[in-house]
Amino acid sequence: MRATACKMGIVLLAATAVVFMGAGCKPEPEEPGAAPATTPKEEVVKPVAAPGAFEAFKSKVSVPAVMVPLVSKAPAIDGQLDAAYKACQPMTFKFITGLEAKPTAPTTAYAVTTGKELFLFFDCQSPDMDALQANVTEHDGQVWNDDCIEMFIDPTNKRQIDGYMHIIINTLGTTAESKGPSGAEDYSWDPKLRLKAVKGAKGWTLEVAFPLADLLPDPGKINRVWAVNLNRMAYLIEGPEDTCWSPTETTSSHVPAKFGVFWLQAGNVDNTKD
């Protein structure tokens, strides 16, 4: 997936679900990617920024940008696409190198926040579920060698090589979390994640919640603009497929200048001009 050891992989044992940190246990969907069960419509809290502020900002950036809605009710960490995510524009993955072909294993991601947690949902389709790799069970182990999702998060939007957090999760629910530059990562950072992964016949889903207290020095001061990239490594019969939300146009994921932008409605610190 990259010049450094940063592969992505995620496999779940057949028809199983993995739950961590007290995530609620609810019935699994018949198929990841299928229409979710009927749920009440989420109330979206009014944005704290002026109307049109995101659109004006987005028109000035050269990387993918998405508004992260502020919702009043947290999604259930159950591996299902809750109604809360309907407020978010879907993020479609492309090949990391910028290749203009469509991936064989499509991936779509969604993001919302309650102001206390950041929620990410991944719908990962695959035509070759039997080829998925899921072997690493050790926390902070070489999770990148499995099918996995990787998240690169820089709440400051400074885009420095040593200034982002890197989280990798495979389909067994094994995680590796670090700070610092590639090759000199600090794995002592252990955010209190809540997550669940669900496997189906044609793909799998991953849902994860991050406490803002683990992402920000002061969770009461939330930068409006974050530099973020979301990646997936899919193992297929014909070989691995390396995709991401914001292509780095190289074989490496560690290119913060190419990360996309999360524009948080919950943001109360205007860093759009930084």
Beta strands, then each sheet from edge to edge (+ up, - down):
strand 1: 17-20
strand 2: 65-68
strand 3: 91-92
strand 4: 94-95
strand 5: 107-113
strand 6: 117-125
strand 7: 148-154
strand 8: 165-170
strand 9: 175-179
strand 10: 194-199
strand 11: 203-211
strand 12: 225-236
strand 13: 239-244
strand 14: 260-264
sheet 1: 1+ 10- 11+ 6- 5+ 3-
sheet 2: 2+ 14+ 12- 7+ 8- 9+
sheet 3: 2+ 14+ 12- 13+ 4-
end
